[in-house]
Amino acid sequence: MTLNCSCFQFKGQSYQQVFGTAMGNPLSPIIADLVMETLLDSVTKTIKFPIPVIKKYVDDLMLAIPKDEIETVKNTFNQYHQKTQFTVEVEKDGKLPYLDLLLVRKPDQTIKTELYAKPIASGRFLNYLSAHSMTLKINVAKNLIKRVTTFSTNVDEATAKKIIHTQLRQNDYPKPLINRIINRRRENPPAAAPPTEDDNTKTFRSIVNIGSLTHKIQRTLRSDYPEVVTCPQQRKTVRSIIPGVKDKLEENQRSNVIYKIPCADCGSSYVGMTSCRLKDRVSGHRSTINKLTELREAGKEETDQEIMRLREKTALLDHCITNNHQFLLDRVEVLDSSHKKTESSYIRVMSHP
């Protein structure tokens, strides 16, 4: 039932997933892995010869099988389900690409590896002349150097160094900087540091990247607040330049928002924050206000225990009870939003004119 409820809305029209789970659904990668494991277990039992090597990454498989059995194995996999169809890439000249690796089979049947990129790969990544922080640029270079040196078991050190220089120079990284990072890695090979108790006490926060100013602020914070780790954040992103293609949610359908409800009888407003849909949160306000009305019509006083419990729920109810005012629940305004879930469902705040 869970897998049949993948629905979404676009331009006021509701749609349901025809088959499988939706992209972006938290269950999708888990289900995909379970399906592939079940598929492999089922198919390999029907193949009449042993498969000495079989590796899987999501739906990408690498197998060692006899040449004259390639079509048979492919057909066996494709017969498992009509929605699951595989294509085959055969080893050529003793070489086979798999993920980011080029597997090279040597005459003695050992396997060596090289860094692999598809022919259509542009070779572009974070450019050195971009407005990102220097720390991020250096980490990108370090990561590339690590990948090349780790994956290159079939090339000598000079060739690996040439690959590193070619790719980094293509992205405008200075030659002295490249050599310096390579030399430091050679002199001090990275090792996994064991976790310390200090790691659990550190607080991580992002800070807007503004050229050299951000670096100076980080250095000051590091000396005054060593328990706080700051990371530069680039505000000018692709998302901020290119408008999203997703259907824009109506205000009352949004979640993780800060909202304002004006009072009908004075200039005050209630400002709250909710992690659920705004529509549901306002419905909750309406329900508690209706409950307050029922208690008053039943002759309950402000000192009554039930009304006192309502007063403690939100500042909105406290204002209604204390001043006998009403709020305009049909004039809710969203002030701000966040992609992260908030720790509490609301903030008790009354703003005054």
C-alpha positions as CSV (number, residue, x, y, z in Angstrom):
1,M,0.0,0.0,0.0
2,T,2.9,2.4,0.8
3,L,4.4,1.9,-2.6
4,N,1.1,2.7,-4.3
5,C,0.7,6.1,-2.7
6,S,3.3,8.1,-4.6
7,C,1.3,11.2,-5.6
8,F,2.1,14.7,-6.4
9,Q,0.5,17.9,-7.6
10,F,1.4,20.1,-10.6
11,K,-0.5,23.2,-11.6
12,G,-3.5,22.2,-9.5
13,Q,-3.7,18.7,-11.1
14,S,-3.0,15.6,-9.0
15,Y,-1.0,12.7,-10.4
16,Q,-0.2,9.2,-9.1
17,Q,3.0,7.2,-9.9
18,V,2.0,4.5,-12.4
19,F,4.7,2.0,-11.4
20,G,7.4,1.8,-8.7
21,T,8.4,4.6,-6.3
22,A,8.9,8.3,-7.2
23,M,12.4,9.8,-7.6
24,G,13.3,11.6,-4.4
25,N,11.1,9.3,-2.2
26,P,13.2,8.2,0.8
27,L,12.1,4.6,0.3
28,S,13.2,4.5,-3.4
29,P,16.9,3.7,-2.8
30,I,16.1,1.1,-0.2
31,I,13.5,-0.6,-2.4
32,A,15.8,-0.5,-5.4
33,D,18.6,-2.2,-3.4
34,L,16.1,-4.9,-2.2
35,V,14.8,-5.5,-5.7
36,M,18.4,-5.9,-7.1
37,E,19.4,-8.3,-4.3
38,T,16.2,-10.4,-4.9
39,L,16.8,-10.3,-8.7
40,L,20.4,-11.4,-8.3
41,D,19.6,-14.2,-5.9
42,S,16.8,-15.5,-8.2
43,V,18.6,-15.2,-11.5
44,T,22.0,-16.7,-10.4
45,K,20.2,-19.8,-9.2
46,T,18.8,-20.4,-12.7
47,I,22.2,-20.0,-14.5
48,K,23.7,-23.5,-15.0
49,F,27.3,-22.5,-14.5
50,P,29.1,-20.8,-11.6
51,I,29.9,-17.0,-11.8
52,P,33.3,-16.6,-10.2
53,V,33.1,-12.7,-10.0
54,I,29.9,-10.6,-9.5
55,K,29.9,-7.1,-8.2
56,K,26.9,-4.8,-7.8
57,Y,26.5,-1.0,-7.3
58,V,22.7,-0.2,-7.3
59,D,21.8,-1.5,-10.8
60,D,25.3,-1.6,-12.3
61,L,26.7,-5.1,-12.4
62,M,30.1,-6.5,-13.2
63,L,30.3,-10.2,-14.0
64,A,32.9,-12.6,-15.2
65,I,31.3,-15.2,-17.5
66,P,32.3,-17.2,-20.6
67,K,32.1,-15.3,-23.9
68,D,29.7,-17.8,-25.5
69,E,27.2,-17.4,-22.6
70,I,26.9,-13.6,-22.7
71,E,23.6,-13.5,-24.6
72,T,22.2,-16.3,-22.5
73,V,22.9,-14.5,-19.3
74,K,21.5,-11.2,-20.6
75,N,18.3,-12.9,-21.6
76,T,18.0,-14.6,-18.3
77,F,18.3,-11.3,-16.5
78,N,15.8,-9.6,-18.8
79,Q,13.2,-12.4,-18.3
80,Y,13.0,-11.6,-14.6
81,H,10.6,-8.7,-15.1
82,Q,9.5,-6.7,-18.2
83,K,10.2,-3.4,-16.4
84,T,13.8,-4.5,-15.6
85,Q,15.8,-4.7,-18.8
86,F,19.6,-4.8,-18.9
87,T,22.2,-3.9,-21.6
88,V,25.6,-5.4,-21.9
89,E,29.1,-3.9,-22.3
90,V,31.8,-6.4,-23.1
91,E,35.4,-6.2,-22.2
92,K,37.5,-4.8,-25.1
93,D,41.3,-5.3,-25.4
94,G,41.3,-6.5,-21.8
95,K,39.6,-3.3,-20.5
96,L,36.2,-2.8,-19.0
97,P,34.8,0.5,-17.5
98,Y,32.9,0.0,-14.2
99,L,31.7,3.1,-12.4
100,D,34.8,5.5,-12.1
101,L,37.2,2.7,-12.7
102,L,38.7,1.2,-15.8
103,L,39.4,-2.5,-15.1
104,V,42.5,-3.7,-16.9
105,R,43.0,-7.5,-17.1
106,K,46.7,-8.3,-17.3
107,P,48.2,-11.5,-19.0
108,D,48.6,-13.2,-15.6
109,Q,44.8,-12.6,-15.1
110,T,45.3,-10.0,-12.3
111,I,43.1,-6.9,-12.4
112,K,44.7,-3.4,-12.4
113,T,42.7,-0.2,-12.3
114,E,42.8,3.3,-13.8
115,L,40.7,6.4,-13.3
116,Y,37.9,6.4,-15.9
117,A,35.7,9.1,-17.3
118,K,33.1,8.7,-20.0
119,P,33.9,10.1,-23.5
120,I,31.2,12.7,-23.1
121,A,32.6,13.9,-19.7
122,S,33.6,17.6,-19.9
123,G,36.2,17.5,-17.2
124,R,34.8,20.5,-15.5
125,F,34.4,21.0,-11.8
126,L,34.8,23.9,-9.4
127,N,36.9,26.5,-11.2
128,Y,39.8,28.1,-9.4
129,L,38.7,31.6,-10.6
130,S,35.2,31.2,-9.2
131,A,33.9,33.2,-6.2
132,H,33.9,30.2,-3.9
133,S,36.1,30.0,-0.7
134,M,39.7,29.0,-1.1
135,T,39.2,26.1,1.4
136,L,36.6,24.6,-0.9
137,K,38.8,24.9,-4.0
138,I,41.7,23.2,-2.2
139,N,39.5,20.4,-1.0
140,V,38.3,19.8,-4.5
141,A,41.9,19.6,-5.7
142,K,42.8,17.2,-2.8
143,N,39.8,15.0,-3.6
144,L,40.8,14.7,-7.3
145,I,44.4,13.9,-6.3
146,K,43.2,11.3,-3.9
147,R,41.0,9.6,-6.5
148,V,43.7,9.5,-9.2
149,T,46.4,8.2,-6.8
150,T,44.0,5.6,-5.3
151,F,42.5,4.3,-8.5
152,S,45.7,4.4,-10.6
153,T,47.2,0.9,-9.9
154,N,48.0,0.4,-13.6
155,V,50.0,3.6,-14.3
156,D,53.2,4.9,-12.9
157,E,53.5,8.0,-10.7
158,A,54.6,10.3,-13.5
159,T,51.5,9.4,-15.6
160,A,49.2,9.8,-12.6
161,K,50.7,13.2,-11.9
162,K,50.2,14.2,-15.6
163,I,46.5,13.3,-15.3
164,I,46.1,15.4,-12.2
165,H,47.8,18.4,-13.8
166,T,45.8,18.1,-17.0
167,Q,42.4,18.1,-15.2
168,L,43.3,20.8,-12.6
169,R,44.9,23.1,-15.1
170,Q,41.8,22.7,-17.3
171,N,39.9,24.3,-14.4
172,D,42.5,27.1,-14.0
173,Y,44.3,25.8,-10.9
174,P,47.8,27.3,-10.6
175,K,50.6,24.8,-11.3
176,P,52.6,25.8,-8.0
177,L,49.4,25.1,-6.0
178,I,48.9,21.7,-7.6
179,N,52.6,20.7,-7.0
180,R,52.3,21.9,-3.4
181,I,49.2,19.8,-2.6
182,I,50.8,16.7,-4.3
183,N,54.1,17.1,-2.4
184,R,52.2,17.5,0.9
185,R,50.2,14.4,0.3
186,R,53.4,12.5,-0.5
187,E,55.2,13.7,2.6
188,N,52.2,13.3,4.9
189,P,49.9,10.5,3.7
190,P,46.3,11.1,5.0
191,A,45.2,8.7,7.7
192,A,41.8,8.3,9.3
193,A,41.9,10.1,12.6
194,P,40.2,8.4,15.5
195,P,37.2,10.2,16.8
196,T,37.8,12.3,20.0
197,E,35.5,13.5,22.7
198,D,35.9,17.1,21.4
199,D,34.2,16.1,18.1
200,N,30.9,15.6,20.0
201,T,31.1,19.0,21.6
202,K,31.7,21.0,18.4
203,T,29.0,23.1,16.9
204,F,28.9,23.5,13.1
205,R,27.5,26.6,11.5
206,S,27.5,28.1,8.0
207,I,28.7,31.6,7.1
208,V,28.0,33.5,3.9
209,N,31.1,33.6,1.7
210,I,32.3,37.2,1.0
211,G,35.8,36.9,-0.4
212,S,38.6,37.5,2.1
213,L,36.3,38.9,4.7
214,T,34.8,35.5,5.4
215,H,38.3,34.0,6.0
216,K,39.1,36.8,8.5
217,I,35.8,36.3,10.4
218,Q,36.5,32.5,10.5
219,R,40.0,33.1,11.9
220,T,38.6,35.4,14.6
221,L,35.9,33.0,15.5
222,R,38.3,30.1,15.6
223,S,40.5,31.9,18.2
224,D,37.6,33.2,20.4
225,Y,35.2,30.2,20.0
226,P,37.3,27.0,19.3
227,E,34.2,24.8,19.8
228,V,32.4,26.5,16.8
229,V,33.3,25.3,13.3
230,T,32.2,27.6,10.5
231,C,31.8,26.6,6.9
232,P,31.6,29.1,4.0
233,Q,28.3,29.0,2.2
234,Q,27.7,30.3,-1.4
235,R,24.4,32.1,-1.7
236,K,24.7,32.6,-5.5
237,T,23.6,29.1,-6.6
238,V,22.1,27.6,-9.7
239,R,18.8,27.4,-7.8
240,S,18.8,31.1,-7.1
241,I,19.5,32.0,-10.8
242,I,17.3,29.4,-12.6
243,P,13.7,29.3,-11.4
244,G,12.5,25.9,-10.2
245,V,10.4,23.7,-12.5
246,K,8.4,22.3,-9.6
247,D,4.9,23.5,-9.1
248,K,4.7,26.3,-6.5
249,L,2.9,25.3,-3.4
250,E,0.0,27.3,-2.2
251,E,0.7,29.3,1.0
252,N,-1.5,27.0,3.2
253,Q,0.2,23.9,1.8
254,R,3.8,25.0,2.8
255,S,5.6,23.5,5.9
256,N,8.5,24.7,8.0
257,V,7.3,28.3,7.9
258,I,7.2,31.3,10.1
259,Y,3.7,32.8,9.9
260,K,1.8,35.8,11.2
261,I,-1.9,36.1,12.2
262,P,-3.3,39.6,12.8
263,C,-5.7,40.4,15.7
264,A,-9.1,41.6,14.6
265,D,-9.6,43.9,17.6
266,C,-6.1,45.6,18.0
267,G,-2.9,46.1,16.2
268,S,-1.2,43.0,17.7
269,S,-0.2,39.9,15.7
270,Y,0.6,36.4,16.6
271,V,3.9,35.1,15.1
272,G,4.4,31.3,15.1
273,M,6.6,28.7,13.5
274,T,5.5,25.2,12.4
275,S,7.0,22.2,10.8
276,C,3.7,20.8,9.6
277,R,1.6,22.2,6.8
278,L,0.4,25.8,7.5
279,K,-3.2,24.7,6.7
280,D,-3.0,22.1,9.5
281,R,-1.5,24.5,12.0
282,V,-4.2,27.1,11.4
283,S,-6.8,24.4,11.6
284,G,-5.4,23.6,15.1
285,H,-5.7,27.3,16.1
286,R,-9.3,27.3,14.9
287,S,-10.1,24.2,16.8
288,T,-8.7,25.5,20.1
289,I,-10.5,28.9,19.6
290,N,-13.8,27.0,19.0
291,K,-13.1,25.0,22.2
292,L,-12.6,28.3,24.1
293,T,-15.9,29.7,22.6
294,E,-17.8,26.5,23.7
295,L,-16.4,26.8,27.3
296,R,-17.4,30.5,27.5
297,E,-20.9,29.7,26.2
298,A,-21.1,27.0,28.9
299,G,-20.5,29.7,31.5
300,K,-16.9,28.9,32.3
301,E,-14.8,31.7,33.8
302,E,-11.2,32.6,33.1
303,T,-10.2,31.0,36.4
304,D,-11.7,27.6,35.3
305,Q,-9.1,24.8,35.0
306,E,-10.0,24.0,31.4
307,I,-9.6,27.6,30.2
308,M,-6.4,27.9,32.2
309,R,-5.0,24.8,30.3
310,L,-6.0,26.5,27.0
311,R,-4.2,29.7,28.0
312,E,-1.0,27.7,28.3
313,K,-1.1,26.3,24.8
314,T,-0.2,29.4,22.8
315,A,0.3,33.1,23.1
316,L,-2.6,33.4,20.6
317,L,-5.1,31.8,23.1
318,D,-3.6,33.8,26.0
319,H,-4.3,37.0,24.1
320,C,-7.9,35.8,23.2
321,I,-8.6,34.9,26.8
322,T,-7.0,38.0,28.5
323,N,-8.4,40.6,26.1
324,N,-11.5,38.9,24.8
325,H,-10.2,39.5,21.2
326,Q,-10.5,37.4,18.0
327,F,-7.8,36.6,15.4
328,L,-8.3,36.8,11.6
329,L,-7.4,33.2,10.8
330,D,-8.3,33.7,7.1
331,R,-5.5,36.4,6.8
332,V,-2.5,34.3,7.6
333,E,0.8,35.6,6.2
334,V,4.0,33.6,5.7
335,L,7.0,35.6,6.8
336,D,9.8,33.2,6.1
337,S,10.5,29.5,5.5
338,S,13.2,26.9,6.0
339,H,14.1,23.6,4.3
340,K,15.0,22.1,7.6
341,K,12.5,20.9,10.2
342,T,12.2,23.0,13.2
343,E,12.7,21.7,16.7
344,S,9.4,23.0,18.0
345,S,6.1,23.3,16.3
346,Y,5.6,27.0,17.2
347,I,7.1,30.0,18.8
348,R,4.9,31.9,21.3
349,V,5.3,35.5,20.3
350,M,3.0,38.4,20.2
351,S,4.1,41.3,18.1
352,H,2.7,44.8,18.8
353,P,2.4,47.8,16.5
